[in-house]
Amino acid sequence: MVQTMKKFFTLFAAVLMAATVMAEESSPKARFTYEAGAEVVSSYIWRGLYNGGLSLQPSVSVGFVSLADKVQFDVNVWGNVGASDWVFRKGRPNPDENDMNPNTYFVPEVDFSVNLRVYGLALGMTHYYYFGGTPFFSKLEDDGGSQTEVMVGLRFGDFCKAKGLYVDWHMMVAGNDVYYKEYSNGDVKAKRAWSTYIEAGYEAEFEHDITLAIALGFTPWKSLYTDYEGKFAVNNISLRLGKTWNVAEIVDIELFALGSINTWEINKDNCFAWTAGDYKLGASQRLNGTIGLGFWF
């Protein structure tokens, strides 16, 4: 298994490097791109899941664009620090202790990603790392929060008139993505779930720098999105509305709002539009929303 994963990562890296070289050779006018900024959000919402409250989310991206924007490559570092995470803690809290609510506990996060887009075909790899005494990389063990994911997608606007329409397939291939299977002889072994998230969406731009994004995301089998208990589930129906202002051609400031519905095991007990304090349901909350302010240079 380990050798297979090594071969997979080596092949994936080779494809990215080859495509990058081909793009550079075919278009000497390829331009360098970079972006740096941060968002402050009232809640950290990820693929229909509540991941924390008030958070600062900085990011830095560098890359290039060529062939009339048909080929794009970038390397990105993204982070999340919640209001309660300014001091790094080791390990997760004991649910029996009253000094910390385990439903609202989350730790600082840093994600490293590499992305390539060639005439509408999108390829990507992301490594998620969560602080708190966990190893930076693990293959299958559930003792750490690190995870590695690959992505394959389509950007329809690059090869047809459906500008803004996309579909992405995300799959966890390494790290903390484990469920336990019990065999007839009583043995219990850790198994990789290959947690998968598939999202189709549409992004539109209007006058006065107003943007609207609609997304539908689901998981096709047992995965981290259903606590490794369920199978197919629609875990993200979301709408995002934003307005951007450019200040002195130096910084873009965006004000946005996002609402999300997670239909997996939704019921009257977890169907809240907003909760706070000790009554917050954390990751089991099925109606989520956030407002945010972003600054981009």
C-alpha positions in Angstrom: 0.0 0.0 0.0 2.8 2.4 0.9 4.7 1.7 -2.3 1.5 2.2 -4.3 0.9 5.6 -2.7 4.5 6.6 -3.3 4.1 5.7 -7.0 0.8 7.6 -7.2 2.3 10.8 -5.7 5.4 10.5 -8.0 3.2 10.2 -11.1 0.9 13.1 -10.0 4.0 15.4 -9.5 5.4 14.3 -12.8 2.2 15.2 -14.6 2.1 18.6 -13.0 5.7 19.3 -13.9 5.3 18.2 -17.5 2.2 20.3 -18.0 4.0 23.3 -16.5 6.9 23.0 -18.8 4.7 22.5 -21.9 2.7 25.6 -21.0 5.8 27.7 -20.6 7.3 26.5 -23.9 4.1 27.0 -25.9 3.5 30.5 -24.5 6.6 32.7 -23.8 4.2 35.4 -22.7 3.1 33.5 -19.6 2.7 36.0 -16.8 3.5 35.5 -13.1 0.7 35.8 -10.7 0.5 36.3 -6.9 -2.1 37.1 -4.3 -1.9 37.6 -0.6 -4.6 38.5 1.9 -6.9 37.3 4.6 -10.5 36.9 5.6 -12.2 37.3 8.9 -15.3 35.1 9.2 -17.9 34.8 11.9 -17.9 31.0 11.5 -15.6 28.6 9.7 -17.8 26.6 7.3 -16.3 23.8 5.2 -18.3 21.6 2.8 -21.4 22.0 4.8 -19.7 21.3 8.2 -19.3 23.7 11.0 -15.5 23.8 11.9 -15.4 26.7 14.3 -16.5 30.1 15.3 -14.9 33.6 14.7 -11.7 32.9 12.7 -8.9 34.6 10.8 -8.0 32.9 7.5 -4.9 34.2 5.8 -3.6 32.9 2.4 -0.7 33.4 0.0 -0.7 32.1 -3.6 1.9 32.3 -6.4 1.8 30.9 -9.9 1.5 31.7 -13.6 -1.2 32.1 -16.3 -0.7 31.6 -20.0 -2.4 30.8 -23.3 -5.2 33.4 -22.9 -5.9 32.2 -19.3 -6.4 28.6 -20.6 -3.5 27.3 -18.6 -3.0 28.2 -14.9 -0.7 26.9 -12.2 -0.4 27.9 -8.6 1.0 27.0 -5.2 -1.1 28.1 -2.3 -0.8 28.2 1.5 -4.0 28.8 3.5 -4.4 29.0 7.3 -7.1 29.2 9.9 -6.8 30.5 13.4 -9.9 30.7 15.6 -10.5 33.2 18.3 -9.9 30.6 21.0 -6.7 29.2 19.3 -4.1 31.9 19.8 -2.4 29.5 22.2 -1.6 26.2 20.6 -2.9 23.3 22.7 -1.6 19.8 22.6 -4.2 17.1 22.1 -7.9 17.3 22.2 -9.9 18.1 25.3 -11.4 15.4 27.5 -15.2 15.3 26.9 -15.7 14.6 30.6 -14.0 17.8 31.6 -15.9 21.1 31.9 -13.1 23.5 31.2 -13.6 23.3 27.4 -16.7 22.5 25.3 -15.6 19.6 23.0 -18.4 20.6 20.5 -16.8 24.0 19.8 -13.2 23.0 20.1 -11.0 23.3 17.0 -7.3 23.8 16.4 -5.2 26.0 14.1 -4.9 24.7 10.6 -2.5 25.2 7.7 -3.3 23.8 4.2 -0.7 23.4 1.4 -2.0 23.0 -2.1 -0.8 22.7 -5.7 -3.3 23.3 -8.6 -3.1 23.0 -12.3 -5.8 23.9 -14.9 -5.4 23.1 -18.6 -8.2 24.0 -21.0 -10.8 23.4 -18.4 -9.3 20.2 -16.8 -8.4 21.0 -13.2 -6.0 18.9 -11.1 -5.0 19.5 -7.5 -3.5 18.2 -4.4 -4.0 19.5 -0.8 -2.4 18.6 2.4 -4.4 19.6 5.5 -2.4 20.0 8.8 -4.0 20.6 12.1 -1.9 21.8 15.1 -2.2 20.2 18.5 0.5 17.6 18.9 -0.4 15.7 15.7 2.2 14.4 13.2 2.6 16.5 10.0 2.0 13.5 7.8 0.6 10.1 8.4 -0.4 7.3 6.0 -3.4 5.7 7.8 -3.1 6.2 11.5 -5.9 8.0 13.3 -3.6 9.6 15.9 -3.2 12.8 13.9 -5.2 15.4 12.1 -3.1 15.5 8.9 -4.9 14.5 5.7 -3.9 14.5 2.0 -6.5 15.0 -0.7 -6.4 14.9 -4.5 -8.9 16.7 -6.8 -10.0 16.3 -10.4 -12.5 18.8 -11.9 -13.8 20.6 -15.0 -14.2 24.3 -15.6 -16.7 24.4 -18.4 -16.1 28.0 -19.3 -12.7 27.1 -20.7 -14.1 25.0 -23.5 -17.8 26.0 -23.9 -20.2 28.9 -23.2 -21.1 27.7 -19.7 -18.9 30.2 -18.0 -18.8 29.9 -14.3 -20.0 26.3 -14.2 -17.7 23.7 -12.6 -17.7 20.2 -11.1 -15.0 18.8 -8.7 -14.2 15.4 -7.3 -12.2 15.5 -4.1 -10.8 12.3 -2.5 -8.7 11.8 0.7 -5.8 9.5 -0.1 -3.6 9.6 3.0 -3.7 10.7 6.6 -6.5 10.6 9.1 -9.3 9.1 7.1 -10.0 5.9 9.0 -12.9 3.7 10.0 -12.7 0.4 11.9 -14.0 -2.9 10.5 -14.8 -5.8 12.7 -14.3 -9.3 11.3 -16.1 -12.5 12.1 -13.1 -13.7 14.1 -13.3 -10.7 16.4 -10.4 -8.8 14.9 -10.9 -5.0 14.4 -8.7 -3.3 11.8 -8.4 0.2 10.6 -9.5 0.7 7.0 -9.1 3.7 4.7 -12.4 5.3 3.8 -11.3 7.1 0.7 -13.6 9.9 1.8 -15.0 11.6 -1.3 -16.7 14.9 -1.8 -18.2 15.8 -5.2 -19.4 19.4 -5.8 -21.1 21.0 -8.7 -21.5 24.8 -8.7 -22.0 28.0 -10.6 -20.2 31.3 -10.1 -21.7 34.5 -11.6 -20.4 38.1 -11.7 -22.7 41.1 -12.0 -22.3 44.8 -12.3 -20.8 46.8 -9.4 -18.4 43.9 -8.6 -21.2 41.7 -7.1 -20.6 37.9 -7.1 -23.0 35.0 -6.5 -21.9 31.4 -6.0 -24.2 28.4 -5.8 -23.0 24.9 -4.9 -24.3 21.4 -4.4 -22.0 18.9 -2.7 -22.5 15.3 -1.7 -20.5 12.3 -0.6 -21.2 9.0 -2.4 -20.2 6.5 0.3 -19.0 6.1 3.9 -16.8 9.1 4.7 -15.6 11.7 7.2 -18.5 13.9 6.1 -20.9 11.4 7.7 -18.7 10.4 10.6 -18.0 7.1 8.8 -21.5 5.9 9.5 -23.6 6.7 6.5 -23.3 6.2 2.8 -24.7 8.6 0.2 -25.5 12.1 1.6 -26.1 15.6 0.3 -24.0 17.5 2.8 -23.7 20.9 1.3 -26.3 23.1 -0.5 -24.9 26.6 -0.3 -25.3 30.1 -1.6 -22.6 32.9 -1.3 -23.2 36.5 -2.1 -20.3 39.1 -2.1 -19.5 42.7 -3.0 -16.0 43.9 -3.7 -14.5 47.4 -3.5 -11.1 48.3 -4.9 -9.2 50.9 -2.9 -6.6 53.0 -4.8 -5.8 50.0 -7.0 -3.8 48.5 -4.1 -6.2 46.3 -2.2 -9.6 44.7 -2.9 -12.0 44.6 0.1 -14.8 42.1 -0.1 -17.9 41.8 2.2 -19.7 38.5 1.8 -22.3 36.2 3.4 -22.7 32.4 3.0 -25.5 30.1 4.0 -25.4 26.3 3.9 -27.7 23.4 4.5 -26.4 19.9 5.3 -29.2 17.3 4.8 -27.4 14.3 6.4 -29.5 13.1 9.3 -31.1 16.5 9.5 -33.9 16.7 12.2 -35.6 19.1 14.6 -32.7 18.7 17.1 -29.9 19.9 14.8 -31.9 22.1 12.5 -30.9 25.5 13.8 -30.1 28.7 11.8 -27.9 30.0 14.6 -26.8 28.9 18.0 -24.3 30.2 20.5 -22.4 29.5 23.7 -22.8 26.1 25.4 -25.7 25.2 23.1 -23.7 25.3 19.9 -23.9 22.0 18.2 -20.6 22.1 16.5 -20.1 19.7 13.6 -23.6 18.2 14.0 -25.3 21.5 13.2 -27.2 21.2 9.9 -28.0 24.9 9.1 -24.9 27.0 9.0 -24.0 30.6 8.0 -21.2 33.0 8.1 -20.4 36.6 7.2 -17.0 37.7 6.3 -14.6 40.5 5.4 -11.7 39.9 3.1 -8.6 41.9 2.1 -6.6 41.0 -1.0 -3.5 42.5 -2.4 
